Amino acid sequence: MLIAVNHKCNTANINPTGHLYIKIRLCSVGLFLLIAGCLLLTTAVAQKPITGCPKVIFYSSQLLDSICDSSIKKIGVAFFSGKIFVKHQDNSKNIVQADSVWGIRKSDDYPLRLYDGRYYSLYELSPVYKYKTLGKYSKYYFSSTLDSPVYSFSREQLKLHTDSATYNIIAKSTAKCRHDIALDFYAYGTKIALNDLWGLALEMRYFPTKKFSTGLYLAGVQKKITDTFLFSVIKPQVSSLDIGWINQYDLVQNKNIRLGANLITALTISMLRDKAFTERVRTSRGYRNVSKKIAENYQFLLEPGLDLSVKLISNNHEPDFYLTGKTRYRWAIGSTEFGSASMFSGFSFGLGIALIGFDREQL
């Protein structure tokens, strides 16, 4: 990109005040266009894509060049031997020793840098070179240059291996991407068919915005009862398992208190068993003996409610510990094999501990 400024900033021929003003304005405009052009050119270079054709990268200086070998079909790694194999369009292969290269690009994807016997996917070039490991659970790393050591992307390592200006840029950028996460674990009680049942519940919520959170909800209760629901049961036992999703909006958020309104949508599975008899069932861990199943209900569950959490321990929000209390109304919808649908609706309560904090380290 080229920008030409055909203008002379000459202040020697200053006469009227108006002419001086015009000349200064024209000089300013010209200087602005020149600076803007340089910035755009620099940005274009800095954002040059690092994806491209498959290639063996012997030196880091080859990373951003656009030269491609059209005879190469794909590049792979023999992980047990550490050798790099290059497959050509004619299906011939040749081997490259891993210790002779900077890295590889397998296909039209991000390059992989080989460092200390491990491959790191390079996905960002500025303000530091950022990498991530391959696999289901990625870990993040950085280097100050393409040939310098690779370090874990953490506050301590960034402070050690970058200057203060670079660190501040990275810290400001990552701060915008931090969000709250909440893990609530509590004792849970509800009423089913006039019986008080107690169990445990778990919520795992993510805050895409400051006050709104969404996530997984699990709850289970169980109790021996006397009601047989007109079945021939000697020792009846009823249980319920809720699997669903919770959405919550915090009406109040201050230093020590959070008050939220939420709605759970879930599948609730209620089961009536006879403890007097056992049956052998297959599970993921093999066969085991369980109480005989008599009947089973599958219903849709709507459960609006309120959540009050009071801070117990402050840990700079990494995370903080809260005492949390919950009250809701269960509305079970659908046909049943035992009991009536209204028997599985009613109020529920919870009391336990909530861990609320940021989803990543503050830089």
Disulfide bonds with the S-S distance in Angstrom:
Cys53-Cys68 2.05
